[in-house]
Amino acid sequence: MGDRPGPDRGFTRLLPSLVFAAALAGSMAGLAYALRSIPVGTGYAVWAGIGAVGTAVVGMVWPGEPESLPRILSLVLLICGIVGLKVLR
């Protein structure tokens, strides 16, 4: 049970809350900009995939989630799918 996350403190800490709000605004602005030139389905899939890969990489680097070859290969396959959606549209 040592790998369970600590209690959620919500938005009670100012700096992490501001970083989250800025990242959310930037992410939404980027998605809106991208949707000017690509279909909504492709744009959303790419946006969600980038978020999933980014979250997994940050989790492996910072909090120390396990780094295994199958996990890294899965992320590489996800990136290939994201690139494929963008390139082959």
Buried (B, 14 or more C-beta within 10 A) or exposed (E): EEEEEEEEEEEEEEEEEEEEEEEEEEEEEEBEEBBEEBEEEBBBBBBEBBEEBEEBBEEBEEEEBEEEEEEEEEBEEBEEEBEEBBEEE
